[in-house]
Amino acid sequence: MSRLRGALERYIRMRQGLGYKYSSPARRLSDFVGFMEARGAKTITAALAMEWVTQAGSQPTWAIRLTDVRCFAQHVAHFDPLTEVPPADAVPAARRAKPYIYSDAEIEALLAAALALPPANALRRWTYHCLFGLIAAAGLRHSEALNLCRDDVDLDQGVLTIRQSKFGKSRLVPLHATTIAVLRDYSARRDARLTPPQSPYFFVAEEGGRLLHQYVHRVFWRLSRQIGLRQKGQRNGPRVHDLRHRFAVQTLINWYRAGQDIEQQLPVLSTFLGHAYVRDTYWYLSTTPELMSHAAQRLDKRWEARA
């Protein structure tokens, strides 16, 4: 084992010991160490680090790879003073994708299109209809919805248990009565077709196996083109994840319209969404003109009161 490989294993154990999953950065850094080993390099240099950073993907990917290698190099520098840490501004910073805020009509059209998926007598149409509907109604990450097991969905109490999702956090998500009714109907249809159960997951593929992310996205792209949300061959456009954005934004708008104290309510929304920090939830305040208008009006009132 090379010295860098040993340092990486210790670094990963340290990060995971602090509570981070660190699975994706660990894979990328393992690739980086392999790159260094292939060149016979024993010490990290800025030049080699930047060669690895820019050898794959585009600028957003480069920014992620640069962050990974900088953190690792900073750690190694404590033990190897010859280590060079590449500068933080070596590539443009990654920008968060601008979310698409669905209208009620667009969500209804998406769910209707899912329910019309062929073949007519298959479970597939009900699976995607309920999957996309649950993400929109409960603000889940699509990975959280796909990872739901049967035991995580308590339809009698109307509560989902989201286990060890992003940031390693688990949480309970209460459901509206209409959502419970739809999920109960799907559960009955699924169990009528798949007895005994083929997998522990709540949402399943046609033969009872686990739904895979890539297939979910392919179906979504097909449906979004079908209802006019994106053009054929268009790479950018509305995403499955934007259903979660829409839930967060609509919740904030409803609170503003009801005259509620947003500063007091934001920690509630943050917990509901499974954010690690409330500051992540504040980002939603800047995503729509209506929210910006409401926030500006609140700020004006505060300044008027102080004056």
VOBA-1610 file (N, C-alpha, C; in pm, whole numbers, padded with zeros to 5 digits, always signed):
BEGIN
Met+00085-00120+00000Met+00000+00000+00000Met+00089+00125+00000Ser+00058+00220-00087Ser+00136+00342-00094Ser+00110+00430+00029Arg+00203+00524+00051Arg+00188+00614+00165Arg+00062+00699+00151Leu+00033+00745+00028Leu-00087+00827+00006Leu-00214+00745+00028Arg-00211+00618-00014Arg-00329+00532+00005Arg-00355+00512+00154Gly-00250+00491+00231Gly-00267+00476+00375Gly-00319+00603+00439Ala-00268+00717+00393Ala-00315+00845+00446Ala-00463+00866+00413Leu-00502+00824+00292Leu-00643+00840+00253Leu-00733+00754+00341Glu-00694+00631+00369Glu-00776+00544+00453Glu-00793+00602+00593Arg-00685+00658+00647Arg-00695+00720+00779Arg-00785+00845+00774Tyr-00774+00921+00666Tyr-00854+01043+00649Tyr-01002+01009+00640Ile-01035+00907+00563Ile-01176+00866+00547Ile-01231+00818+00681Arg-01154+00738+00754Arg-01200+00692+00885Arg-01225+00810+00979Met-01138+00911+00972Met-01156+01029+01056Met-01285+01101+01021Arg-01310+01123+00891Arg-01431+01195+00850Arg-01557+01117+00887Gln-01554+00988+00865Gln-01670+00905+00899Gln-01687+00897+01050Gly-01579+00901+01124Gly-01588+00901+01270Gly-01652+01027+01324Leu-01647+01135+01244Leu-01710+01261+01283Leu-01859+01264+01247Gly-01908+01155+01186Gly-02050+01147+01155Gly-02086+01166+01010Tyr-01987+01189+00923Tyr-02014+01207+00781Tyr-02021+01070+00712Lys-02114+01057+00616Lys-02116+00934+00537Lys-01990+00926+00451Tyr-01961+01034+00383Tyr-01838+01052+00306Tyr-01815+00944+00201Ser-01921+00890+00145Ser-01905+00783+00047Ser-01861+00836-00090Ser-01928+00940-00140Ser-01892+00993-00272Ser-01754+01058-00272Pro-01722+01146-00173Pro-01585+01200-00170Pro-01479+01091-00157Ala-01510+00985-00082Ala-01414+00875-00066Ala-01385+00808-00200Arg-01490+00790-00282Arg-01469+00729-00414Arg-01385+00820-00503Arg-01415+00950-00498Arg-01339+01042-00583Arg-01192+01050-00539Leu-01169+01054-00409Leu-01032+01063-00360Leu-00954+00934-00383Ser-01023+00821-00383Ser-00957+00695-00416Ser-00911+00699-00561Asp-00993+00759-00647Asp-00954+00776-00787Asp-00833+00869-00798Phe-00832+00975-00717Phe-00719+01069-00717Phe-00590+01000-00674Val-00597+00921-00568Val-00478+00851-00520Val-00431+00751-00627Gly-00523+00685-00696Gly-00485+00596-00805Gly-00415+00672-00917Phe-00464+00793-00945Phe-00402+00880-01044Phe-00258+00912-01002Met-00238+00946-00874Met-00104+00979-00823Met-00013+00857-00829Glu-00066+00740-00792Glu+00013+00617-00793Glu+00057+00581-00934Ala-00032+00603-01033Ala+00002+00571-01171Ala+00116+00658-01223Arg+00135+00776-01164Arg+00243+00867-01205Arg+00365+00855-01115Gly+00357+00763-01020Gly+00472+00742-00932Gly+00494+00856-00835Ala+00392+00938-00813Ala+00405+01055-00725Ala+00378+01016-00581Lys+00466+01057-00492Lys+00451+01028-00350Lys+00402+01149-00270Thr+00408+01266-00332Thr+00369+01390-00265Thr+00270+01465-00352Ile+00167+01520-00291Ile+00066+01595-00365Ile+00125+01730-00405Thr+00117+01760-00535Thr+00156+01892-00584Thr+00033+01959-00644Ala+00035+02092-00647Ala-00078+02166-00703Ala-00098+02131-00850Ala+00013+02113-00922Ala+00003+02084-01065Ala-00065+01949-01091Leu-00023+01846-01016Leu-00083+01714-01034Leu-00229+01714-00988Ala-00255+01784-00877Ala-00392+01791-00828Ala-00484+01854-00931Met-00439+01964-00994Met-00522+02032-01093Met-00536+01949-01221Glu-00434+01871-01254Glu-00446+01782-01370Glu-00557+01681-01347Trp-00563+01627-01224Trp-00669+01530-01191Trp-00805+01599-01186Val-00811+01716-01126Val-00937+01789-01110Val-01003+01812-01245Thr-00923+01850-01345Thr-00978+01893-01475Thr-00978+01785-01581Gln-00946+01661-01544Gln-00939+01556-01646Gln-01074+01494-01678Ala-01178+01526-01600Ala-01309+01465-01624Ala-01421+01565-01597Gly-01531+01550-01669Gly-01649+01632-01643Gly-01634+01774-01691Ser-01711+01864-01631Ser-01713+02005-01668Ser-01686+02089-01542Gln-01703+02221-01554Gln-01666+02308-01443Gln-01737+02277-01312Pro-01869+02247-01310Pro-01931+02210-01181Pro-01864+02088-01118Thr-01829+01988-01201Thr-01761+01868-01150Thr-01622+01904-01100Trp-01553+01992-01172Trp-01419+02033-01130Trp-01423+02097-00991Ala-01523+02180-00967Ala-01533+02248-00837Ala-01547+02147-00724Ile-01627+02042-00746Ile-01646+01938-00644Ile-01516+01862-00621Arg-01449+01825-00731Arg-01323+01751-00720Arg-01215+01835-00653Leu-01214+01966-00683Leu-01116+02054-00621Leu-01138+02062-00470Thr-01263+02073-00427Thr-01293+02078-00284Thr-01244+01951-00215Asp-01270+01837-00277Asp-01227+01709-00219Asp-01075+01705-00202Val-01003+01736-00309Val-00858+01720-00305Val-00793+01826-00217Arg-00852+01946-00209Arg-00798+02049-00120Arg-00807+02005+00027Cys-00923+01954+00066Cys-00942+01909+00205Cys-00845+01795+00239Phe-00831+01703+00145Phe-00739+01590+00168Phe-00595+01640+00176Ala-00557+01730+00086Ala-00420+01783+00085Ala-00391+01861+00214Gln-00487+01937+00262Gln-00468+02010+00388Gln-00443+01913+00504His-00514+01801+00502His-00493+01699+00605His-00354+01638+00594Val-00313+01602+00472Val-00184+01537+00451Val-00070+01633+00483Ala-00092+01762+00460Ala+00013+01862+00483Ala+00059+01866+00629His-00026+01822+00720His+00013+01818+00861His+00125+01716+00886Phe+00133+01616+00797Phe+00231+01508+00815Phe+00343+01513+00712Asp+00314+01577+00597Asp+00413+01588+00490Asp+00425+01735+00450Pro+00525+01806+00501Pro+00537+01949+00475Pro+00561+01984+00329Leu+00597+01887+00246Leu+00618+01914+00104Leu+00486+01916+00025Thr+00377+01878+00090Thr+00246+01875+00024Thr+00204+02015-00017Glu+00153+02026-00139Glu+00101+02154-00191Glu-00051+02147-00196Val-00115+02250-00147Val-00262+02258-00151Val-00302+02350-00265Pro-00375+02300-00365Pro-00414+02387-00477Pro-00502+02501-00429Pro-00495+02618-00492Pro-00574+02733-00448Pro-00724+02710-00462Ala-00800+02771-00374Ala-00945+02751-00372Ala-01013+02807-00496Asp-00951+02909-00559Asp-01013+02973-00676Asp-00955+02922-00808Ala-00896+02803-00805Ala-00833+02750-00925Ala-00934+02720-01036Val-01057+02691-00999Val-01166+02673-01097Val-01287+02751-01047Pro-01378+02791-01136Pro-01498+02864-01092Pro-01579+02782-00993Ala-01635+02849-00893Ala-01716+02780-00793Ala-01841+02721-00856Ala-01882+02606-00806Ala-02005+02542-00856Ala-02126+02624-00813Arg-02221+02637-00903Arg-02343+02710-00872Arg-02459+02612-00856Arg-02543+02640-00761Arg-02661+02555-00741Arg-02754+02572-00859Ala-02808+02461-00906Ala-02901+02468-01018Ala-03025+02546-00978Lys-03070+02634-01067Lys-03189+02711-01038Lys-03310+02618-01040Pro-03386+02612-00932Pro-03499+02519-00928Pro-03613+02564-01018Tyr-03686+02468-01066Tyr-03807+02496-01143Tyr-03925+02480-01047Ile-04009+02582-01038Ile-04123+02577-00946Ile-04247+02539-01025Tyr-04292+02417-01007Tyr-04407+02366-01080Tyr-04535+02439-01038Ser-04625+02455-01133Ser-04759+02503-01100Ser-04845+02382-01062Asp-04959+02408-01000Asp-05052+02299-00968Asp-05092+02224-01094Ala-05117+02299-01202Ala-05161+02236-01328Ala-05053+02145-01384Glu-04927+02185-01373Glu-04818+02103-01426Glu-04802+01974-01346Ile-04817+01982-01214Ile-04809+01860-01133Ile-04925+01767-01165Glu-05044+01824-01180Glu-05160+01741-01217Glu-05138+01674-01352Ala-05079+01747-01447Ala-05054+01690-01580Ala-04949+01579-01572Leu-04846+01600-01490Leu-04742+01497-01474Leu-04799+01370-01414Leu-04881+01383-01312Leu-04938+01265-01246Leu-05038+01195-01337Ala-05113+01273-01416Ala-05207+01212-01511Ala-05132+01136-01619Ala-05020+01192-01667Ala-04940+01124-01769Ala-04880+00996-01713Ala-04837+01000-01587Ala-04783+00878-01525Ala-04889+00770-01517Leu-05011+00810-01487Leu-05120+00713-01472Leu-05163+00656-01607Ala-05116+00717-01716Ala-05149+00668-01850Ala-05035+00587-01913Leu-04929+00561-01835Leu-04816+00484-01888Leu-04861+00344-01929Pro-04810+00293-02041Pro-04840+00155-02079Pro-04751+00058-02000Pro-04792-00069-01993Pro-04919-00126-02039Pro-05032-00098-01941Ala-05154-00104-01992Ala-05270-00061-01915Ala-05294-00145-01790Asn-05259-00272-01795Asn-05291-00362-01683Asn-05172-00386-01590Ala-05067-00302-01601Ala-04946-00323-01522Ala-04945-00234-01398Leu-04856-00267-01305Leu-04841-00189-01182Leu-04762-00060-01208Arg-04687-00058-01317Arg-04592+00050-01345Arg-04655+00188-01338Arg-04770+00205-01398Arg-04833+00338-01401Arg-04870+00386-01261Trp-04915+00294-01176Trp-04952+00332-01040Trp-04828+00363-00957Thr-04719+00291-00983Thr-04595+00315-00910Thr-04545+00457-00933Tyr-04535+00498-01059Tyr-04481+00631-01089Tyr-04580+00741-01053His-04707+00715-01068His-04808+00813-01027His-04795+00842-00876Cys-04781+00739-00796Cys-04772+00756-00650Cys-04635+00807-00607Leu-04530+00762-00675Leu-04395+00805-00639Leu-04380+00956-00660Phe-04412+01005-00779Phe-04398+01149-00806Phe-04495+01230-00720Gly-04613+01176-00697Gly-04711+01246-00615Gly-04665+01258-00470Leu-04603+01153-00417Leu-04556+01157-00278Leu-04441+01257-00262Ile-04349+01260-00358Ile-04238+01356-00351Ile-04293+01499-00349Ala-04394+01525-00433Ala-04453+01659-00440Ala-04532+01692-00315Ala-04602+01595-00258Ala-04691+01620-00145Ala-04617+01626-00012Ala-04504+01555-00001Ala-04433+01546+00128Ala-04295+01611+00125Gly-04252+01661+00008Gly-04123+01729+00001Gly-04005+01637+00023Leu-04017+01510-00015Leu-03906+01417+00005Leu-03800+01435-00102Arg-03676+01398-00069Arg-03576+01377-00173Arg-03617+01251-00250His-03588+01247-00380His-03634+01129-00455His-03565+01003-00405Ser-03440+01015-00354Ser-03371+00898-00299Ser-03441+00848-00173Glu-03497+00940-00095Glu-03569+00901+00026Glu-03695+00824-00009Ala-03765+00868-00113Ala-03887+00798-00154Ala-03854+00659-00207Leu-03745+00647-00284Leu-03708+00516-00339Leu-03659+00421-00230Asn-03600+00477-00124Asn-03546+00393-00016Asn-03650+00352+00088Leu-03771+00404+00077Leu-03875+00368+00173Leu-03903+00218+00170Cys-03900+00157+00286Cys-03939+00017+00297Cys-04084+00009+00345Arg-04142-00108+00332Arg-04282-00125+00373Arg-04301-00087+00519Asp-04206-00126+00604Asp-04218-00097+00747Asp-04201+00051+00778Asp-04150+00129+00683Asp-04131+00272+00703Asp-04259+00351+00675Val-04358+00288+00616Val-04480+00356+00576Val-04594+00309+00666Asp-04626+00388+00766Asp-04733+00355+00860Asp-04861+00427+00815Leu-04944+00356+00742Leu-05065+00418+00688Leu-05175+00430+00792Asp-05166+00354+00900Asp-05265+00368+01008Asp-05241+00497+01086Gln-05115+00527+01113Gln-05081+00650+01184Gln-05059+00767+01089Gly-05042+00738+00961Gly-05019+00844+00864Gly-04882+00908+00877Val-04777+00826+00894Val-04642+00878+00916Val-04541+00795+00837Leu-04446+00866+00774Leu-04333+00801+00709Leu-04212+00810+00802Thr-04132+00705+00805Thr-04004+00708+00875Thr-03894+00714+00771Ile-03822+00826+00766Ile-03712+00844+00673Ile-03585+00810+00749Arg-03518+00703+00707Arg-03404+00652+00784Arg-03271+00690+00720Gln-03183+00746+00803Gln-03043+00770+00765Gln-03030+00825+00623Ser-03098+00936+00597Ser-03089+00996+00464Ser-02966+01086+00456Lys-02972+01191+00379Lys-02858+01281+00364Lys-02818+01336+00501Phe-02689+01350+00526Phe-02631+01396+00652Phe-02650+01293+00764Gly-02696+01170+00730Gly-02711+01066+00829Gly-02824+01089+00927Lys-02920+01174+00889Lys-03030+01206+00980Lys-03152+01121+00949Ser-03227+01086+01051Ser-03356+01019+01035Ser-03464+01113+01087Arg-03586+01097+01034Arg-03694+01186+01077Arg-03828+01121+01047Leu-03933+01174+01110Leu-04070+01131+01085Leu-04140+01237+01000Val-04215+01194+00900Val-04286+01286+00811Val-04435+01254+00816Pro-04517+01341+00872Pro-04662+01317+00874Pro-04722+01337+00736Leu-04828+01265+00707Leu-04893+01271+00576Leu-05035+01325+00586His-05077+01393+00480His-05216+01439+00471His-05307+01320+00445Ala-05431+01332+00484Ala-05527+01220+00468Ala-05541+01179+00321Thr-05538+01276+00229Thr-05552+01242+00087Thr-05431+01163+00038Thr-05312+01197+00088Thr-05192+01123+00050Thr-05197+00981+00105Ile-05244+00967+00228Ile-05257+00834+00288Ile-05350+00746+00205Ala-05459+00803+00158Ala-05556+00727+00078Ala-05494+00677-00051Val-05414+00761-00118Val-05350+00722-00243Val-05247+00612-00218Leu-05167+00627-00113Leu-05066+00526-00081Leu-05130+00393-00040Arg-05243+00401+00029Arg-05312+00279+00069Arg-05364+00204-00055Asp-05414+00280-00151Asp-05462+00219-00275Asp-05347+00154-00350Tyr-05232+00224-00357Tyr-05116+00166-00426Tyr-05069+00039-00355Ser-05064+00043-00223Ser-05019-00073-00147Ser-05107-00194-00175Ala-05238-00172-00184Ala-05330-00283-00211Ala-05308-00339-00352Arg-05290-00250-00450Arg-05265-00294-00588Arg-05133-00371-00598Arg-05031-00320-00532Arg-04900-00386-00534Arg-04908-00525-00473Asp-04972-00536-00357Asp-04977-00665-00288Asp-05066-00765-00360Ala-05166-00714-00432Ala-05252-00806-00509Ala-05176-00870-00624Arg-05075-00799-00676Arg-04997-00849-00790Arg-04873-00926-00746Leu-04820-00890-00630Leu-04691-00946-00587Leu-04705-01013-00451Thr-04757-01134-00453Thr-04774-01212-00331Thr-04703-01346-00350Pro-04604-01377-00266Pro-04553-01296-00153Pro-04466-01181-00204Pro-04433-01084-00116Pro-04350-00970-00157Pro-04213-01016-00208Gln-04166-00950-00315Gln-04037-00984-00372Gln-03923-00902-00313Ser-03956-00789-00247Ser-03853-00704-00187Ser-03915-00629-00071Pro-03832-00571+00018Pro-03886-00498+00133Pro-03929-00356+00099Tyr-03907-00310-00025Tyr-03932-00170-00058Tyr-04080-00142-00084Phe-04119-00020-00051Phe-04260+00019-00069Phe-04291+00038-00217Phe-04209+00116-00287Phe-04226+00134-00431Phe-04139+00032-00503Val-04199-00043-00592Val-04125-00152-00656Val-04140-00145-00807Ala-04045-00212-00875Ala-04052-00228-01020Ala-04158-00333-01054Glu-04178-00354-01181Glu-04290-00437-01226Glu-04284-00580-01172Glu-04164-00635-01158Glu-04150-00772-01108Glu-04128-00778-00957Gly-04139-00664-00891Gly-04127-00663-00746Gly-03992-00622-00692Gly-03895-00600-00781Gly-03762-00560-00737Gly-03756-00411-00705Arg-03638-00366-00668Arg-03619-00227-00629Arg-03623-00134-00751Leu-03684-00018-00737Leu-03681+00083-00841Leu-03541+00144-00846Leu-03484+00154-00964Leu-03351+00212-00980Leu-03361+00359-01022His-03269+00440-00970His-03270+00584-00997His-03273+00614-01146Gln-03188+00546-01224Gln-03177+00579-01365Gln-03307+00556-01440Tyr-03383+00452-01401Tyr-03509+00425-01467Tyr-03615+00527-01428Val-03612+00570-01302Val-03706+00673-01257Val-03685+00801-01336His-03559+00841-01354His-03530+00964-01427His-03569+00950-01575Arg-03548+00834-01633Arg-03587+00814-01773Arg-03737+00829-01791Val-03813+00771-01700Val-03959+00784-01707Val-04000+00930-01688Phe-03935+00998-01592Phe-03969+01138-01569Phe-03939+01222-01693Trp-03823+01201-01755Trp-03789+01279-01876Trp-03892+01253-01986Arg-03933+01128-02000Arg-04033+01095-02102Arg-04164+01168-02074Leu-04210+01163-01950Leu-04336+01227-01915Leu-04328+01379-01926Ser-04215+01436-01885Ser-04201+01582-01890Ser-04198+01632-02034Arg-04140+01554-02126Arg-04147+01591-02268Arg-04290+01577-02320Gln-04356+01472-02274Gln-04492+01445-02322Gln-04589+01558-02286Ile-04572+01619-02169Ile-04665+01723-02126Ile-04612+01864-02154Gly-04497+01871-02224Gly-04447+02001-02268Gly-04357+02074-02171Leu-04307+02006-02067Leu-04217+02072-01972Leu-04075+02084-02026Arg-04040+02001-02123Arg-03908+02010-02187Arg-03919+01961-02331Gln-03826+02007-02413Gln-03825+01967-02553Gln-03744+01839-02571Lys-03772+01768-02679Lys-03701+01645-02707Lys-03552+01674-02723Gly-03469+01597-02654Gly-03325+01616-02661Gly-03271+01723-02569Gln-03359+01797-02500Gln-03315+01903-02409Gln-03255+01843-02285Arg-03133+01884-02252Arg-03063+01828-02136Arg-03104+01900-02007Asn-03127+02030-02016Asn-03169+02107-01900Asn-03321+02112-01893Gly-03370+02146-01778Gly-03514+02156-01762Gly-03557+02108-01625Pro-03687+02104-01600Pro-03739+02060-01470Pro-03686+01922-01432Arg-03660+01906-01303Arg-03608+01779-01251Arg-03706+01718-01151Val-03686+01591-01122Val-03766+01527-01017Val-03745+01601-00886His-03620+01639-00858His-03588+01707-00732His-03662+01839-00717Asp-03701+01901-00829Asp-03772+02029-00821Asp-03912+02014-00762Leu-03965+01894-00758Leu-04093+01873-00688Leu-04076+01902-00539Arg-03960+01869-00486Arg-03929+01899-00345Arg-03914+02050-00326His-03848+02117-00420His-03834+02262-00413His-03972+02329-00412Arg-04060+02277-00495Arg-04193+02336-00505Arg-04267+02323-00372Phe-04253+02209-00307Phe-04316+02189-00177Phe-04266+02292-00077Ala-04133+02311-00070Ala-04075+02405+00026Ala-04121+02547-00002Val-04116+02586-00128Val-04154+02724-00165Val-04302+02748-00137Gln-04387+02652-00173Gln-04530+02669-00151Gln-04563+02677-00001Thr-04491+02601+00079Thr-04510+02607+00224Thr-04477+02746+00276Leu-04365+02802+00231Leu-04325+02936+00274Leu-04426+03041+00228Ile-04473+03029+00104Ile-04572+03125+00052Ile-04700+03119+00135Asn-04745+02999+00167Asn-04867+02985+00247Asn-04849+03049+00385Trp-04731+03033+00444Trp-04705+03095+00574Trp-04706+03247+00565Tyr-04644+03299+00459Tyr-04644+03444+00441Tyr-04786+03497+00425Arg-04865+03429+00342Arg-05003+03474+00317Arg-05087+03468+00443Ala-05054+03372+00531Ala-05129+03358+00656Ala-05078+03453+00764Gly-04974+03530+00733Gly-04921+03626+00829Gly-04839+03565+00941Gln-04789+03441+00921Gln-04713+03375+01026Gln-04570+03429+01031Asp-04505+03411+01146Asp-04368+03454+01166Asp-04275+03353+01100Ile-04217+03390+00985Ile-04135+03297+00908Ile-04010+03257+00984Glu-03951+03353+01058Glu-03829+03322+01132Glu-03853+03211+01234Gln-03972+03210+01294Gln-04005+03106+01391Gln-04040+02974+01322Gln-04098+02982+01202Gln-04144+02862+01133Gln-04034+02792+01054Leu-03929+02866+01015Leu-03825+02806+00932Leu-03759+02682+00995Pro-03729+02682+01126Pro-03673+02559+01185Pro-03766+02439+01172Val-03897+02465+01172Val-03994+02356+01155Val-03981+02298+01015Leu-03978+02387+00914Leu-03964+02342+00776Leu-03829+02273+00756Ser-03725+02327+00818Ser-03591+02268+00806Ser-03590+02124+00858Thr-03654+02103+00973Thr-03662+01967+01030Thr-03744+01876+00942Phe-03856+01927+00890Phe-03945+01849+00805Phe-03870+01802+00679Leu-03789+01891+00622Leu-03717+01859+00499Leu-03591+01777+00523Gly-03548+01770+00649Gly-03427+01693+00680Gly-03300+01769+00651His-03304+01904+00659His-03183+01983+00640His-03094+01974+00763Ala-02962+01978+00739Ala-02868+01976+00851Ala-02863+02110+00921Tyr-02884+02219+00845Tyr-02876+02354+00900Tyr-02993+02437+00849Val-03042+02527+00933Val-03153+02614+00892Val-03112+02702+00775Arg-02982+02735+00766Arg-02937+02821+00655Arg-02967+02756+00519Asp-02969+02622+00514Asp-03003+02556+00388Asp-03148+02583+00349Thr-03233+02599+00447Thr-03375+02627+00421Thr-03395+02772+00380Tyr-03313+02863+00431Tyr-03324+03004+00394Tyr-03307+03024+00244Trp-03233+02934+00180Trp-03208+02948+00036Trp-03338+02951-00043Tyr-03440+02881+00005Tyr-03566+02877-00067Tyr-03634+03014-00073Leu-03598+03102+00020Leu-03660+03235+00021Leu-03626+03315-00104Ser-03517+03280-00171Ser-03471+03359-00286Ser-03506+03296-00420Thr-03591+03195-00421Thr-03613+03121-00545Thr-03731+03167-00628Thr-03822+03246-00573Thr-03938+03292-00650Thr-03964+03439-00624Pro-04014+03510-00725Pro-04045+03653-00707Pro-04144+03678-00595Glu-04245+03592-00580Glu-04345+03615-00476Glu-04283+03609-00337Leu-04193+03511-00316Leu-04127+03501-00186Leu-04038+03623-00161Met-03967+03666-00264Met-03882+03784-00248Met-03966+03907-00215Ser-04084+03917-00279Ser-04173+04030-00254Ser-04224+04029-00110His-04265+03910-00063His-04313+03898+00075His-04202+03934+00174Ala-04081+03884+00148Ala-03969+03912+00239Ala-03938+04062+00241Ala-03941+04126+00123Ala-03914+04270+00116Ala-04019+04350+00192Gln-04145+04310+00180Gln-04252+04380+00252Gln-04234+04368+00403Arg-04195+04247+00450Arg-04171+04230+00594Arg-04056+04320+00640Leu-03950+04328+00557Leu-03835+04410+00593Leu-03873+04557+00598Asp-03953+04602+00500Asp-03998+04742+00499Asp-04076+04774+00626Lys-04164+04683+00668Lys-04243+04707+00789Lys-04155+04718+00912Arg-04050+04637+00918Arg-03961+04643+01033Arg-03888+04778+01039Trp-03840+04825+00921Trp-03770+04953+00919Trp-03864+05068+00953Glu-03990+05057+00905Glu-04089+05161+00937Glu-04115+05166+01088Ala-04122+05047+01149Ala-04148+05041+01292Ala-04032+05101+01372Arg-03910+05077+01325Arg-03793+05132+01394Arg-03784+05283+01376Ala-03826+05331+01257Ala-03819+05475+01229Ala-03920+05550+01313
//
